[in-house]
Structure formats: C-alpha cells, structure tokens
Amino acid sequence: MLGTDLMACCRKKNLNVYGYDLPEFDITDAPSLKKIVSASSCIVNCAAYTNVDRAEQEEPLAAQINGHSVGVLARLAGGADIPVVHISTDFVFDGMQDRPYLETDLPNPINAYGRSKLEGEKQLAAAGCRYCILRVEWTYGRAGVNFVKKILEAAQTRPVLKVVDDQIGSPTAVKEIAAVIGQILERKEFPEGIFHLAAAGYTSRYEMARFIGRIKGIHTPIEPCKTADFPSPAKRPLNSRFNCSKIETLLGKKMKSWQESLTEFLEQL
Ligand SMILES: NC(=O)c1ccc[n+]([C@@H]2O[C@H](COP(=O)([O-])OP(=O)(O)OC[C@H]3O[C@@H](n4cnc5c(N)ncnc54)[C@H](OP(=O)(O)O)[C@@H]3O)[C@@H](O)[C@H]2O)c1
C-alpha cells in the first residue's frame, strides 16, 4: 500500500528511485538485499509482514521479515554508510497510556506483529547505521487492504455494520506518509531517530466509519460496539494516538487533519 504511493510521489519529484517487491525481491534473501544496498544511496523499507491476526500463528515468519531481515539490511547499510528510512507502527505500544504517545514512551507490544516490528526497530538501532524510523498508524490508500475499503465493501453486503468505538487513533493516508518520505529524501541533512507520523486529530473506528458513510452516501446503518465484543486472534491497542510534534517541527508544518485527507481520498475513489 505505502510502497505504491511512495513510488508515485518520488517519480513526480523526479527522484531516481527503484522499487522492489515480492515475488522478484524477498527481503529475507540476504544476497538480494546486498545487491540492492550496494546500488543505492538511500533505502526506504516499506516491506513488512502486515497480517496482524495471522502473525499470531506465524510469529517466526513475521519476526524474520519484520525483525531479523531489517537487521541484515541495517548492517549492510551501516557498512556502506547508506541511510535507511524504515516504517514502523503504533502496535509497538500497548495502548494503555491515557495521552498521545511520544517517541520517548516505552514500547510494550501486545501481539506478535507488534513484537516483530519492535524487533525491527531494535535491530536498526543496534546496527550502527543512520536510520529514520517513521511510526505510522491506521493507514489507508489506493493499493492494498485497509479499513476504508473494508467498510465500503461491507456496506454493500451487510444489513448493519458494527464498528468498535473504543479504539482511538488517527486515520492516515499513505499518500501523506509518502509525501513526508519524499521531503526527507530531498533534505540535505538526513533526520535520524524515531518520529511519530499521523494525520492531525483523533477519532474512533466507529466515528471514522460514520464519516466514510456520510461522504459516500451510504445508507447501511452503522452501530457502535466494543473491542471485547469482537474477539480476534491478535489483541489491538485501544489508544493509538500519536504526539506528532517532533516530525512537525522537522518539517516546519502541521499535518493535514484526518478529515481533510480522508475526504480527498474518498472523493477520488
Ligand atoms: N497498514 C497499516 O495500518 C499500518 C499501520 C502501521 C504501520 N504500518 C507499516 O507500514 C509499512 C507499509 O505497510 P503497508 O501498509 O503498505 O502494508 P502492505 O500493503 O502489506 O505492504 C507490505 C509490502 O511488503 C511486502 N512483503 C511482505 N513480505 C515481504 C518479503 N519477504 N520481502 C519483500 N517484500 C515483502 C508485501 O508483499 P505482498 O503484498 O505480496 O505480501 C507488501 O507489498 C509496513 O512497515 C507496516 O508494518 C502499516
């Protein structure tokens, strides 16, 4: 999902970029990684094992893709002094904090996917390479599976939609994340460290679904429910709110509100 919009954004900016994806490129294949790193001046790693529920049963595979392979990449990049932009997630936190998360808050993942992504962050930090970790959340975009598409599809087939109102976060368009990465790639100085990146403002999944319904003129009733009513293999953090002051200071601008970006996206669908 993100990779598709990032390639489009970089091409628009006339940046000299190459995109690699399965099946021709597998991040767990060290020789392929080595070839790519040696031909690059900067790496953006959007590859990940992203099926949160399936990761509960496939934790070794998730850990290999999101943890171990990120370490291999980071060590290769460090050896060649090539900076790495890496994408991480709100799922490194347990969601128990009663305020938006800061980059300095202690991670404590509550599911296998979150543990694998945190391992990737640790591997990057330990490798001694220059890295910029962008933690993102509640993403949606043209390509790939996401909450917005799931709501639109479910509204066609179900008489009533039940959506949780106790998970709070910031719906974030991958187009906006791609634009930030584009700006990072154009900077003279590579920004190092961890940055929280999300659209401005917060909402619940339920309110987000109602917003989608209003913009798209959906008449299917949407009703609130609780996360506990929908047991899933992987636990979800209830609070995914990010404090994004650090990235906003770096960029010298505020992020767009989630309502503005989501409206743009829905109108273009
Ligand atoms: N989606 C969200 O809500 C969300 C939230 C927070 C953070 N993130 C993070 O955002 C980043 C981008 O994810 P996304 O949302 O764009 O999800 P995505 O659409 O699932 O993108 C992940 C990409 O990685 C590829 N991939 C999987 N295993 C690979 C391997 N072994 N080698 C090379 N590529 C592999 C996938 O290919 P296949 O499709 O063929 O498997 C897919 O193209 C990830 O780091 C993810 O953890 C996502």
The ligand as an SDF file (V2000), in Angstrom:
LIG
                    3D

 48 52  0  0  0  0  0  0  0  0999 V2000
   -1.4720   -0.8390    7.2200 N   0  0  0  0  0  0  0  0  0  0  0  0
   -1.4280   -0.2350    8.4140 C   0  0  0  0  0  0  0  0  0  0  0  0
   -2.4590    0.1340    9.0120 O   0  0  0  0  0  0  0  0  0  0  0  0
   -0.1060    0.0390    9.0450 C   0  0  0  0  0  0  0  0  0  0  0  0
   -0.1140    0.6460   10.2690 C   0  0  0  0  0  0  0  0  0  0  0  0
    1.0930    0.9380   10.8740 C   0  0  0  0  0  0  0  0  0  0  0  0
    2.2780    0.6240   10.2240 C   0  0  0  0  0  0  0  0  0  0  0  0
    2.2730    0.0010    9.0340 N   0  0  0  0  0  0  0  0  0  0  0  0
    3.5750   -0.3020    8.4100 C   0  0  0  0  0  0  0  0  0  0  0  0
    3.6370    0.4090    7.1880 O   0  0  0  0  0  0  0  0  0  0  0  0
    4.5630   -0.2620    6.3080 C   0  0  0  0  0  0  0  0  0  0  0  0
    3.9510   -0.4030    4.9440 C   0  0  0  0  0  0  0  0  0  0  0  0
    2.8870   -1.3450    5.0360 O   0  0  0  0  0  0  0  0  0  0  0  0
    1.5850   -1.2390    4.1310 P   0  0  0  0  0  0  0  0  0  0  0  0
    0.5300   -0.6410    4.9540 O   0  0  0  0  0  0  0  0  0  0  0  0
    1.9440   -0.6420    2.8210 O   0  0  0  0  0  0  0  0  0  0  0  0
    1.2190   -2.7880    4.0110 O   0  0  0  0  0  0  0  0  0  0  0  0
    1.2810   -3.7750    2.7770 P   0  0  0  0  0  0  0  0  0  0  0  0
    0.4150   -3.2770    1.6960 O   0  0  0  0  0  0  0  0  0  0  0  0
    1.0130   -5.1470    3.3510 O   0  0  0  0  0  0  0  0  0  0  0  0
    2.7830   -3.6590    2.2960 O   0  0  0  0  0  0  0  0  0  0  0  0
    3.8030   -4.5090    2.7300 C   0  0  0  0  0  0  0  0  0  0  0  0
    4.5360   -4.9610    1.4990 C   0  0  0  0  0  0  0  0  0  0  0  0
    5.6260   -5.7930    1.9110 O   0  0  0  0  0  0  0  0  0  0  0  0
    5.6540   -6.8960    1.0210 C   0  0  0  0  0  0  0  0  0  0  0  0
    6.3570   -8.0180    1.6230 N   0  0  0  0  0  0  0  0  0  0  0  0
    5.8840   -8.9380    2.5090 C   0  0  0  0  0  0  0  0  0  0  0  0
    6.8470   -9.8360    2.7560 N   0  0  0  0  0  0  0  0  0  0  0  0
    7.9340   -9.4730    2.0390 C   0  0  0  0  0  0  0  0  0  0  0  0
    9.2140  -10.0370    1.8590 C   0  0  0  0  0  0  0  0  0  0  0  0
    9.6020  -11.1460    2.4840 N   0  0  0  0  0  0  0  0  0  0  0  0
   10.0820   -9.4040    1.0090 N   0  0  0  0  0  0  0  0  0  0  0  0
    9.7110   -8.2830    0.3420 C   0  0  0  0  0  0  0  0  0  0  0  0
    8.5050   -7.7270    0.4650 N   0  0  0  0  0  0  0  0  0  0  0  0
    7.6180   -8.3180    1.2970 C   0  0  0  0  0  0  0  0  0  0  0  0
    4.1910   -7.2150    0.7620 C   0  0  0  0  0  0  0  0  0  0  0  0
    4.0620   -8.0210   -0.3800 O   0  0  0  0  0  0  0  0  0  0  0  0
    2.7260   -8.9470   -0.5250 P   0  0  0  0  0  0  0  0  0  0  0  0
    1.5790   -7.9910   -0.5650 O   0  0  0  0  0  0  0  0  0  0  0  0
    2.9670   -9.6750   -1.7880 O   0  0  0  0  0  0  0  0  0  0  0  0
    2.7070   -9.8100    0.6990 O   0  0  0  0  0  0  0  0  0  0  0  0
    3.6550   -5.8020    0.5570 C   0  0  0  0  0  0  0  0  0  0  0  0
    3.8580   -5.3780   -0.7800 O   0  0  0  0  0  0  0  0  0  0  0  0
    4.9250   -1.5690    6.9940 C   0  0  0  0  0  0  0  0  0  0  0  0
    6.1630   -1.4330    7.6460 O   0  0  0  0  0  0  0  0  0  0  0  0
    3.8340   -1.7410    8.0360 C   0  0  0  0  0  0  0  0  0  0  0  0
    4.2860   -2.5100    9.1310 O   0  0  0  0  0  0  0  0  0  0  0  0
    1.1060   -0.2930    8.4170 C   0  0  0  0  0  0  0  0  0  0  0  0
  1  2  1  0
  2  3  2  0
  2  4  1  0
  4  5  1  0
  4 48  2  0
  5  6  2  0
  6  7  1  0
  7  8  2  0
  8  9  1  0
  8 48  1  0
  9 10  1  0
  9 46  1  0
 10 11  1  0
 11 12  1  0
 11 44  1  0
 12 13  1  0
 13 14  1  0
 14 15  2  0
 14 16  1  0
 14 17  1  0
 17 18  1  0
 18 19  2  0
 18 20  1  0
 18 21  1  0
 21 22  1  0
 22 23  1  0
 23 24  1  0
 23 42  1  0
 24 25  1  0
 25 26  1  0
 25 36  1  0
 26 27  1  0
 26 35  1  0
 27 28  2  0
 28 29  1  0
 29 30  1  0
 29 35  2  0
 30 31  1  0
 30 32  2  0
 32 33  1  0
 33 34  2  0
 34 35  1  0
 36 37  1  0
 36 42  1  0
 37 38  1  0
 38 39  2  0
 38 40  1  0
 38 41  1  0
 42 43  1  0
 44 45  1  0
 44 46  1  0
 46 47  1  0
M  CHG  2   8   1  16  -1
M  END
$$$$
